[in-house]
Amino acid sequence: MLACPAVPGPAHADVVTPDPSTLDASTPDVPTPDVAVSDDAPGAPYGVDAWSAGYLRAGEDGALRVRVAGAEVAIADVVDRLEADGRPLPTILRFPQILEDRLARVNDAFDTAMAAAGYRGGYQGVYPIKVNQRRVVVETLAGAGARWRTGLEAGSKAELALVLVQDTHPDALIQCNGFKDDDFVRLALWGRALGKSVVLTLEKVGELERILRVAEEMGIPPAIGVRFKLHAAGSGTWASSGGDDAKFGLTAGEVAAVVARLEAAGMADALVMLHTHVGSQVPDVHAVRVAVREAAQVYAHLARGGAAPRYLNVGGGLAVDYDGSKTATPASANYGLSEYAEALVAGVAEVCDEAGVAHPMLVTESGRALTAHHAVVVAPVVDVIGPTRDPVDLPPLPADAHPLVADMEALLDDVGPDTYRRVYNEAVSTKATMHQLFDLGYLGLAERAHAERAHARILAAIADVVADLDYAPEPFDELPNRLADTLVVNFSLFQTLPDHWALGAPFPVVPLTRLHEPPTRRATLADISCDSDGRIQAFVGRHDVAPTLPVHDVAPGERYLLGFFLVGAYQDVLANAHNLFGRMAEAHVRLTGPDAFEVERTVPGQKARRVIENMGYETDELLAALGAEIDEATRLGAGMSDEAASRLRALYAAELVGYTYLE
Ligand SMILES: *Cc1c(COP(=O)(O)O)cnc(C)c1O
């Protein structure tokens, strides 16, 4: 039998209190207090103060600034530095200090809540790496988290392989969730032999015999958790992760059977954790309260029966307020970190005190709330198109143009506060007639073009009139959205915001400059993929989520950068290479003072070759196939000179090692 701790973790409740001098006092708890922001304050149309948890601020010069650890820099300055160093856009910026600050804020919230409630069990966080397995994220959270004994959670063998070798505190939990085979169990038990506090969580009852058998074979005593299937469900998009229909978890009867089996084997001590999880992004604190009471009751029953697990792990669910509305709606949360910690701590304390059992070490597995804020995608606008823009000079109208065109153009002069309704109705019918005439061959392309342009101008003029009214009735309230521009952005929605594509989840998008100028236009965003789903039509605004984004008038060729925020949780790792757009280049940025920063590390974006090879192709074969195409074209006399052939080969080879985005 190898020497290793019989049960992991500290033997009694010893809370590690962070050194307050290293905490950043400048960044408030989330959500930020309701400070009055006037409508024309820089950044106000984007609700920056409401959702950025204090990590962003629009400067008086209109630049969006990131702030953490007592320092502050303009994001556009970071981008300028990267571009000067030859780094391409689009890019992901990561701010490891925000990860550290998130850890500090969460642990701080639990410290405060425990002190207030007289909670004696202590708190330890565990970061579930499935939320973002990127190296800098895991290493930063493991390293900076050592101070609070922050652990890591793995849901698969590959994740466990990563987690086991991180530089965590020996008492930090290494939590093994997910379905397991023998090798998964073996690797976990070897982790115990390495002196790590590894806990194997039973997701289903059948895993117990497997764990006992492998542990016996290896001579390493296991530390076991049971995942309890709470009756309480979460709320929001992932409510079905919890509740009676949950995919994972043991019923009350199954938990009793596990306890009995372990007692019979003389291994009652092996049960170290009761685990629950009601799903991610729980927007309603009421659901948190209900779930924790149920979990605490299960804990108290086990404890009174003599099988007190050391840890009560209530899983993830701590929500991020993506739209800044502070409501119990799917993209938001009606509570902040302090209220969350208070709800958990008070719930467990009350139930345990009533039952007369000791307070357990409270564990949470927050992933989203630790990682969402640390990453931003920066992408440039490459084109602006829209119904009210006249990109080309129209061909002249023929002298014998159909009178309908003049009728439409004349309507434009009639638009006014008293007439806009009549003009609108007439324009709608004239447009319908125009299409009929065109379909029947009575109208030429130039006539149609002039009529369509006049129609768009009429709508724009009406929109101007309506904007000055107190109230815009249907359908005029929708005019600004109908007339919105489309900004074509050099990025792929499928790489950057998969949850917007899959679930319609809104993410904040903000121009990185010009925020001191009031935006004068509205726009939707289109990515450069060839998929019509590759667009964004839900934007976080000041008071609501709107179908269009307020933007500035972008001149042709003007550099206009957009930041996509709160993308650090799940988006990074759910990303897919639709249309073969690959991973973006990234830079890890550390703020060092006022307007001072260091680019700690850059990671090149995926080369086209990598994305292509993932689809089963070999670059050598592709180059050989190109050679055969060239030979064939030459043989057929299509006339490709040696010089042309070698230029084609060079371009093709360069593309294979090039960035997948527009350069
Ligand atoms: C995904 C997951 C989490 C993370 O939840 P967040 O809401 O992102 O904090 C925690 N625990 C378990 C078991 C999970 O599956």
The ligand as an SDF file (V2000), in Angstrom:
LIG
                    3D

 15 15  0  0  0  0  0  0  0  0999 V2000
  -19.6740   22.6880  -16.5240 C   0  0  0  0  0  0  0  0  0  0  0  0
  -19.6250   22.3840  -15.0900 C   0  0  0  0  0  0  0  0  0  0  0  0
  -19.2900   23.3740  -14.1690 C   0  0  0  0  0  0  0  0  0  0  0  0
  -19.0360   24.8030  -14.5660 C   0  0  0  0  0  0  0  0  0  0  0  0
  -20.1810   25.5620  -14.4430 O   0  0  0  0  0  0  0  0  0  0  0  0
  -20.1330   27.1600  -14.6030 P   0  0  0  0  0  0  0  0  0  0  0  0
  -21.5560   27.5220  -14.6050 O   0  0  0  0  0  0  0  0  0  0  0  0
  -19.4270   27.4510  -15.8630 O   0  0  0  0  0  0  0  0  0  0  0  0
  -19.4150   27.7180  -13.4640 O   0  0  0  0  0  0  0  0  0  0  0  0
  -19.1900   23.0220  -12.8460 C   0  0  0  0  0  0  0  0  0  0  0  0
  -19.4080   21.7520  -12.4340 N   0  0  0  0  0  0  0  0  0  0  0  0
  -19.7630   20.7750  -13.2890 C   0  0  0  0  0  0  0  0  0  0  0  0
  -20.0030   19.4200  -12.7870 C   0  0  0  0  0  0  0  0  0  0  0  0
  -19.8860   21.0520  -14.6370 C   0  0  0  0  0  0  0  0  0  0  0  0
  -20.2520   20.0950  -15.4750 O   0  0  0  0  0  0  0  0  0  0  0  0
  1  2  1  0
  2  3  1  0
  2 14  2  0
  3  4  1  0
  3 10  2  0
  4  5  1  0
  5  6  1  0
  6  7  2  0
  6  8  1  0
  6  9  1  0
 10 11  1  0
 11 12  2  0
 12 13  1  0
 12 14  1  0
 14 15  1  0
M  END
$$$$
